[in-house]
Amino acid sequence: MSVVTCDNGAKALRMLAGKEHYDLLLFDDELPHVNGSELIHRARQLPHRKRVPIIMFSASDVEAEAWRAGADAVLKNPDDIGRLTEMVARVLSKGR
C-alpha cells in the first residue's frame, strides 16, 4: 500500500488533475486554500476521478455538504477514527 499526503487543498487539486492512479481518496474538510467538500466536488468533475471512492473526515458539521459533493462515506473526527479501517475496506469492496 502506498499513501500520498497533501498539506493543503491547492496541492491536492493539482494532484487530482494529474494522471496518477489512486484507489481511494481520503480528505479532511479543514484544509488550507481549498476545503475537503470542494475537493470532493472537483474530483467528481474529473472523468478519471468520478468513480474513485472518497471518504471525508471532519470535526465540523459538514456531513450534508460532503454527501452532496459526492462523498462515498463521511466520518466524524475524532469520534470515528476507530472506524476508518472498516470504512476503507467497505468503500473499496463496493468497487469490485
C-alpha positions, 0 to 999 in steps of 0.5 A, a space after each residue: 500500500 502506498 499513501 500520498 499526503 497533501 498539506 493543503 487543498 491547492 496541492 491536492 487539486 493539482 494532484 487530482 488533475 494529474 494522471 496518477 492512479 489512486 484507489 481511494 481518496 481520503 480528505 479532511 474538510 479543514 484544509 488550507 486554500 481549498 476545503 475537503 467538500 470542494 475537493 470532493 466536488 472537483 474530483 467528481 468533475 474529473 472523468 478519471 476521478 468520478 468513480 474513485 471512492 472518497 471518504 471525508 473526515 471532519 470535526 465540523 458539521 459538514 456531513 450534508 455538504 460532503 454527501 452532496 459533493 459526492 462523498 462515498 462515506 463521511 466520518 466524524 473526527 475524532 469520534 470515528 477514527 476507530 472506524 476508518 479501517 472498516 470504512 476503507 475496506 467497505 468503500 473499496 469492496 463496493 468497487 469490485 
